[in-house]
Amino acid sequence: MADDPFDLAHWPPVPPNSKPTVETLWSFQRGTRTITCRLLYRGEWGVEAQIFKHGELVIGRRFDTRALAVQWADEERRGLERPEV
């Protein structure tokens, strides 16, 4: 299966063991919960957007650029800020 995207041979080499640069993009309170989004810059691997609720990772996605990560995070925030029905 040479064209399997999950085959590790298609992935870029693992970056050296260095801490990624972290940026808190936004944070807000919803009731008693704190919801936060952080961006982790992973060099040639791109930018990972992570959303936390009460400090626990809920979802994380990797993007090639910061602009794509911010766009996704903003859409997620809009959904999280909607009133619950």
NUDOTI-93617 format. One record per residue (C-alpha): y, z, x; residue in three letters. Coordinates in steps of 0.1 Angstrom, whole numbers. Example, Ala and Ser with C-alpha at 12.3 -4.5 7.8 and 13.67 -1.06 7.14 Angstrom:
% NUDOTI-93617
{north->-45; up->78; east->123; miza->ALA};
{north->-11; up->71; east->137; miza->SER};
This chain:
% NUDOTI-93617
{north->0; up->0; east->0; miza->MET};
{north->26; up->-12; east->24; miza->ALA};
{north->55; up->-13; east->-2; miza->ASP};
{north->49; up->23; east->-14; miza->ASP};
{north->85; up->39; east->-13; miza->PRO};
{north->69; up->74; east->-9; miza->PHE};
{north->50; up->63; east->23; miza->ASP};
{north->67; up->84; east->51; miza->LEU};
{north->67; up->53; east->74; miza->ALA};
{north->96; up->40; east->52; miza->HIS};
{north->117; up->71; east->57; miza->TRP};
{north->143; up->75; east->84; miza->PRO};
{north->134; up->99; east->113; miza->PRO};
{north->138; up->136; east->106; miza->VAL};
{north->173; up->147; east->118; miza->PRO};
{north->174; up->173; east->146; miza->PRO};
{north->172; up->209; east->135; miza->ASN};
{north->208; up->216; east->127; miza->SER};
{north->224; up->232; east->98; miza->LYS};
{north->239; up->208; east->73; miza->PRO};
{north->276; up->211; east->66; miza->THR};
{north->281; up->227; east->31; miza->VAL};
{north->309; up->222; east->7; miza->GLU};
{north->313; up->240; east->-26; miza->THR};
{north->324; up->213; east->-50; miza->LEU};
{north->329; up->234; east->-81; miza->TRP};
{north->320; up->267; east->-98; miza->SER};
{north->325; up->281; east->-132; miza->PHE};
{north->314; up->308; east->-156; miza->GLN};
{north->295; up->301; east->-188; miza->ARG};
{north->290; up->333; east->-206; miza->GLY};
{north->275; up->357; east->-181; miza->THR};
{north->262; up->328; east->-159; miza->ARG};
{north->278; up->314; east->-128; miza->THR};
{north->271; up->277; east->-123; miza->ILE};
{north->279; up->262; east->-89; miza->THR};
{north->276; up->228; east->-73; miza->CYS};
{north->274; up->224; east->-35; miza->ARG};
{north->272; up->193; east->-13; miza->LEU};
{north->251; up->194; east->18; miza->LEU};
{north->259; up->167; east->44; miza->TYR};
{north->227; up->157; east->61; miza->ARG};
{north->239; up->131; east->86; miza->GLY};
{north->222; up->98; east->83; miza->GLU};
{north->201; up->111; east->54; miza->TRP};
{north->232; up->112; east->32; miza->GLY};
{north->246; up->139; east->9; miza->VAL};
{north->226; up->162; east->-12; miza->GLU};
{north->242; up->176; east->-44; miza->ALA};
{north->227; up->209; east->-55; miza->GLN};
{north->234; up->228; east->-88; miza->ILE};
{north->228; up->266; east->-89; miza->PHE};
{north->227; up->290; east->-119; miza->LYS};
{north->231; up->326; east->-108; miza->HIS};
{north->224; up->316; east->-72; miza->GLY};
{north->191; up->299; east->-80; miza->GLU};
{north->187; up->262; east->-73; miza->LEU};
{north->182; up->243; east->-106; miza->VAL};
{north->185; up->207; east->-94; miza->ILE};
{north->192; up->188; east->-62; miza->GLY};
{north->196; up->151; east->-56; miza->ARG};
{north->202; up->130; east->-25; miza->ARG};
{north->228; up->103; east->-24; miza->PHE};
{north->238; up->78; east->3; miza->ASP};
{north->275; up->86; east->0; miza->THR};
{north->297; up->116; east->-9; miza->ARG};
{north->314; up->95; east->-37; miza->ALA};
{north->281; up->90; east->-55; miza->LEU};
{north->272; up->127; east->-51; miza->ALA};
{north->306; up->137; east->-65; miza->VAL};
{north->303; up->113; east->-94; miza->GLN};
{north->269; up->126; east->-104; miza->TRP};
{north->280; up->162; east->-100; miza->ALA};
{north->311; up->156; east->-122; miza->ASP};
{north->288; up->141; east->-149; miza->GLU};
{north->265; up->171; east->-147; miza->GLU};
{north->294; up->195; east->-150; miza->ARG};
{north->307; up->177; east->-182; miza->ARG};
{north->273; up->182; east->-197; miza->GLY};
{north->270; up->218; east->-187; miza->LEU};
{north->305; up->226; east->-200; miza->GLU};
{north->298; up->212; east->-235; miza->ARG};
{north->295; up->239; east->-262; miza->PRO};
{north->260; up->249; east->-270; miza->GLU};
{north->249; up->241; east->-305; miza->VAL};
